[in-house]
């Protein structure tokens, strides 16, 4: 992008937009509690204690979100649960702002349009949380923009930075690996083989960083074998062929969803309409290569297919695809408006769609993002339960005692500042059907049970651990039984001072 009055104006507008959205996201910093984010945070805290990912700590996800959280905790050193969550959300705000400025400075108007739509709307798909999906959007958008805008003969520093983007995506989100492979072959085709070595050079820092935190042997087993043979079959509702088909045609299927129209579904429908008109104009003018490239790129970002219109917990996996749709639709519209002439009717339709798009973005973000929040009240509502149970364990714990949490109230580990009993820091229902996960866990409960056992929803029999309940006694709060269980031998040894402290926080065993 050449620097001129227009580019400087766009950058200034971007900074102004980010000022307002960043303030709004700070206001929302404690408004949403999501276990996937807490997985990143708690495993990150154990990495700081010298543990290795995949050998000491089970995960079937890529490692960089955990490592990034370890970095956040090392630098900010939060000493309360409130600050722990707040600091991670603030890092996401800073990450978003930095990348948005880079994108607009590098690629100009199309990326300003992307930022103006994506930043106010990402909250609907949890883009403000410390998730791999949230972090990966920006390097993914940079990579796609480079494929669309940059010509042959890239400078060394551009290739090095693209290598850095490749590695960010690689270590954050497995479902995006196919688009990385596709992009690599395109760059290999555009650039001389010798120049590609500069792209590979950009991968080295993050590869070395990740290697220092993971067990490579266990990484391949957990992130690929477990996913391919257990997790995907247990959670997938469609065949591979159906998933791939829907991944590529999903924008066009959005027009068949008319009930319960969510904010993201409305935006998807308007963006798809814009995309279809733009592609038709480009193809009519003989330019079929660009729409074909865009079609493939968009499909490859959606291979972890989620039905359109879902939001928050059920829809956050859509975030990389939703961002890519915004980018490709706005880029297509910008290109035809700038380069091609077309009839008045098409222009009128085009303007109407853009007007509707702006109106929906303002209306929906105004109702969700810019609604005032009290962050202290939000913290109490969303996080006080985990804080309370963690505090109770911290009062009772002795050296060498351990905790096991089922399925995913992971912040109890952090608040209690206690060792985890098993490398299975979490334990979901699908894991109970995997012998290599289930058997060591049952052996642990039989031979060396954890002192503290927090089990949410265990009464429904999802996890197959009911046979071990007689070893434990449930702690009560305000006279009612809770999900926190303590070994009966431990309960007998709780001293009077500990009992008084527990009673102060309304915990008893009677």
N, C-alpha and C positions, 0 to 999 in steps of 0.2 A: 504494500500500500504506500503510495507516494504521499508525503506530508504536504497538505495544502489547507486552505480555510475550511473546506468541507470535512476533511479527516479530523482536524482539530475540533470542529464543532461536534462531530459524532462522538469523539472521545469525551468531550465536556458533557454532552447529554447522557452518555453512559454513566459517568461518575455521578451526575445528579440523580439518575434513576437508581443507581446502586445505593446512594445515600438513603433514599426513602425505603427501598426494599430491605436494606440491612437493618435500619432502625426497626422496621416491622418484624423482621425475623428475630431480632434481639427481644422484642416484646413477646414473641412466641416461644422463647427459648426453653421453657419448661412445660409447654402446653400439650405435649404428646409423649406418651411412654411406649416404647417399642423394643421388644426383646432382642431383635437382630442387632440393633445398635448396642445394647448392653452386652451381648456376646463379644463384640469387638472390644469393648472397654474392659471387661473382666479378664479376658484372655490377654489383652495388652498389659494389664497390671501384673499378671503372672510372668509374662516375658521379662518385665523389669526385675523380677526376682531370680532370673537366670534359667528359667525353664525353657524347653524347646517345643516349638509348635509341631504338632502331629505325633511326636513320641510321648511327651509328657502331657500334652493338651490335645484332645481330639478335636478335629474340625474337618469338614469336607469342603470347605471354602478356600479361596485363594488367600495368601498370607498378608497382603499389604495393608488391609484395613486394621488388622490386629497390631501390626508393627507401627503404623501411623498413630494409633491410639497410645501405644507405649511411649512414643515420642511426645505426644501431647501431655501425657501425665508426668513424664520426666521434666519437661520444660516448665509447665504451669504448677506442678506439685499441689493439686487440690487436696484440701484436708477435710472436706465435707462432701457428702453425696450431692448436695445442691450445687457446689462449685464444680464437681466432677462433670455433671451433665451440662451445666452452663458453659464451661470452657470448651467442651467438645462441639457444642452447637455454635459457639463463637468462631471456632476454627473453620467450621464449614462456611460461615459467613465470609470470613477472610479469604478462604480458598476460592469461593465463588466470585468474589469481587476481583481478585487478582487475575483469574483466568478470563473473566469477562472483559477486562481492560486489554489483556493480551489478544484476545480474539478480535475485538473491534479494531485495535491498533494494527493488527496484521491483515485482516481481511475486509475491513470497512463496513459499508452500509448493510450488506446481507447479514452480517453477524450482529450489527446493532439491532436489526429487526428481530433476530433470534433472541437476543438478550431481553429485549422489551417484552416479548411474549413469555419466554421460559421463566425468567426470574420471578415474576409475580404469581405464576401458576404452579411452580414446582412443589409447593406445599401440599397440593392435593395428592401427590405421589411420594410424599415424605422426602422430597429433595433437600429439605433443610436439616435432616438428621444425619448423624455420622454413620453413614452406610456406604458399602462398596458401590452401590448403584448411584448414590449421590456424588461420590468423589470421582467416579469414572466418566461421568457425562462430559466434562470439559475436555480432557485429552481425546475422548472419542470425537467430539465435535471438531476439535482442531484437526484430527486425522482426516475426517470426512471432508472438511473444508480444503485441506491440502490436496486431496484427490480431485476435488471439483475445480479449484481455482489455479493451482500452481502448475506451471508448464514444465517441460524438460529442462535439464541443466540447473538443478537446485544447488544452492550454495552449501558448503560444508556445514556451516552452523545450523542451517535449516534441516539438513539430514540428521545431524546429531540430536537436535531437539525432537525431531520426529521419532528417532530411536527411543528417546526418553518417554515420549507419549505411548509408543508401542509397549514399553515395559510397564508403565503405569496400568494400562488396560490389561496386559497379560497377568499381572499379579493381583488385580482387583476382581476380575469377573470372568469366570470360565466360559459362559455362553457367548462371549464376544470374541473368542479365539478364531472362529471361522472368518470374521471380517478382518482380523489381523492378517490371516494367511492370504486372503484375497488382496488386501492392500499391499502386502509385501510383494506379491507377484506383479502388481501394477507398477510399483516403484522399480522393481527389477527390470521390467519392460522399458520404462521411461529412462532410467539412468544406466550408465555403464556399470558393469559388475564391480569395477574397482571403486566407484563412488559409493556403492551400497555398504562398503566397509565402514564408512562414516556413520551410516544409520546404525550399524551394529555396535559401533563405539558408544553411541548414546544409550545403549542398553546396560552397559557394564556397571554403573554406580548402583542402580536398583537391584541388579542381579546379585551383586556382592552384599548389599544390605540385607536382602531377603535370605541369602544363604547363611548369614550369621545367626539367624533366628529360627531356622527350621531344620528338622531331620529329613534329609532328602529322600531316604528310603521310605519312610513313613508318609512323606508328602505324596509320592506317587500312589501309594496304596490307598490313602484316605481320599485324596482329591479326585482320583480317577476310578480305581477299582470299586470303592464303596459307592460312589455316585452312579457308575454305570450299571452295577449289578444289584444294588439295593435301593438307594434313594430315588433314582429316576423311575424305576418300575413301581415303587410304592406310592409315588406322588403324581405320576403322569396319568392324565385322563384320556389322552389321545395317542394314536400310533405315531411312529416317527414320520411316516408319509403325511399323515393329517397335520401334524405339527408344522412341518416344513411348508406345506401348502398354505395353511392359515397364516404363517409368518409372512409370506410374500403378498397375500391378497388382503391382509387385515385392514389396510386403510379403506379399501373399497367395500368391505363388509360393514363398515361403520354406519352406512345408511340403512341397514336392516335393524338397527337398535333404536327403538323409539320409545320404549318404556323405561322409566327411571333414568332419564337422561342426566348424567352427571356433568360437572363442569368440563372434565377432560374429554368426555364423549362429544359434547357440543363443539369444543375446539377442534377435536379430531375430524369431525364432519366438515367443518368450515375449511380447515387446512387441506383436507382431501379434495374438496371441490376446487380450491385454488390450485392444487397440484394438477388435477385432471385438465383444467382449462389451460394451464401453462404448458403441460406436456403436449396437448393437442396442437397448440400454436407452434411450439418448437418442431414437432414432427411434421406438421404441414409445411413448414419452411425447409424441410429436408434434414433437420438435425436430430436424427433418431438415436445417435450414440449417447448423448448426455442423458436423456430420459432413461435409456437402458441401464446406464451406470447407476443412476439414482435409484432405480427400481431394485437393482441387486443390492446396493448398499443398505437400503431401507429394510429389505427382507432379512439380510444377514444380522441386523441388530435386534431381530425379534424372534430368534430361534428358541428362546425360552418363552413360548407363547402364553399370553394371558388374555382372557376375553376382554374386549374393549369396554370402557366405561367403568371398570372397577377402580377404586381409589383406596388410599391409605393402606391398611394392613394387607388387603387382598389385591392391591394393584401396584405396589411399589416396584415390582419386577418390570413393569412397563416403562419405567423412567428413561432408560437409555434409548428405547425406541421412540418414545414420545418426544424427547429432545431431538432425535434425528429427523422425525417427521416435521417438526417446527423448522429445523434448519433447511431441509430439502425443499419444503413448500415455499418458504420465504425466499430462498435462493432462486427457485424456478420463477416465482412471480417477479422478483427484481430483474432477472435477466430478460424476460420477455418485455417488460415495461421499458427497459433501457434499450434493447437491441432490435425489437421487432415492431412492425406496424400491424394492427389488426382492426377489424370492423367495429363500428360504434356499439352494436348490440353486445359483443363480447366485452368491450370496455365498460359498458354499463353494468353488466353482470359481475365483472371483475371488481369494480368499485363497490358494488353492493356487498359482495362477500367480504372485502377488506373492512368495510364499515361495520358489518355485523361482527367480524372477528375482533375489532378494537372494542366494540361495545361489550361483548361477552367477557373479554379479558378484564376490562375495568369493573364490570358488574360483579363477576365471580371473585376476583381478587379482593375487591372492596368488602365483600361479605365474609371472606375467610381470612385473608392475610392481614388486613388492616383493622380487624376487630380488636378493641383494647383488651388486654389481659393483665391480671395481677400475677406476676411470676411466682411470688411466694405462696399464693393460694393454689396455683397450678402445681407447684412442687408438692404441697401437702396432699392434694387429691391424687396425683399420679405416682408419687414415690414414697410417701410416708410409711406405707406398709412394709416395704423392703427395708427402709431405714430402721423401723421399729424392731423387726426380727433380727436384723444384723446387730443392732445394739444389744438385744437380749443375749445373743450368742457371745458377743464380746465380753459381757459381764460374767458369763459362766465359764468361758473357755480357759483351758490350761494348755501349756506347751505340749505339742505333738497331737493334740486333738484335731479332728478334721470334720468337714461338712460335706454333705452330698445334697444337691438340689435337683428336684424333678418337677416339671420339665425344664423351666427356663427363667426362674426369678433370680437371675445371675447376680444382681447387685447386692444380694444378701451376702455373697462371698466377699465383695469389696468392703461393705460396711463393717462386717465382722472381722475383717483383716485376718482371715483364717485359711489354712491350707485346704485344698480340695482333696476329697478321699479317693477319687478315681480320675484317670485321664479323661473319663467321660464327664466333663464339667456340666454338660447338659445331657438330657436323656428323654427323647421323644418316643411316641408310641411305635413308630415304624422301626425304631432301633430294637425293640423287644422281639422282633422277628428275625434279627440278624444274630446268628449264633456266636460269631466272634466278638460281638459287642455284649450280648446278653450274658454269656457264660462266665467271663471274668468278673462281671458285676455281681452276679449271684454268688460266686465264690467269695468275693470280698464281703458281702453281707453275711455269709455263713461263717467265715473264719475270722475276719477282722472288721466288723461293722463300724461305720463312721459314728462318732459320738453324737453328731447332730444330723438330722435327716428332715429336710424341708420338702414336702411333697404336695403340690397343688393338683387338684383334680384326681388324686389317687383313688378317691372313693368310687370312681366310675370304672376302675379296673383296667385302665388303658395300658398300664405299664408292667403288669405282672409281678409287682413287688409286695403284694399283700401278705405273703407268707412270712415276711420279716417284721411286720408291724408289732407282733407280741413282744419283741425285744425293746420296744420304745414306749415312752409315755408322752402324750401330747401336752404341750404347755398351753395354759389358758390365758386369754386376755379379756379383761372385764367380765370374767366368769364363764366365758364361752371357749370351747376348744378351738385351736388354730391348726394350721398346716405344719407347724414346727414340732418335730418329735425329738426327744432326747433319750439316749440310752438309760434304761432303768437303773443301772449301776451308777451312772453319773448323777442321776437325780438324788440318790441316797447320799452323795458326797458333797452336795451343794451346801456351802456354809451359810451362817446367819447373815453375814454382811452381804453376800451375793443375793440372798433372798430379799433383804431390805432394798437393795438396788433394783431388783426385778419388780418388787411391789411398787416402787416409786413410779415405774413405767407401766404399772397395771398388769404385770405378768405374774402368774402363780401356777403351781402344780396341783392345787387342791380344788 
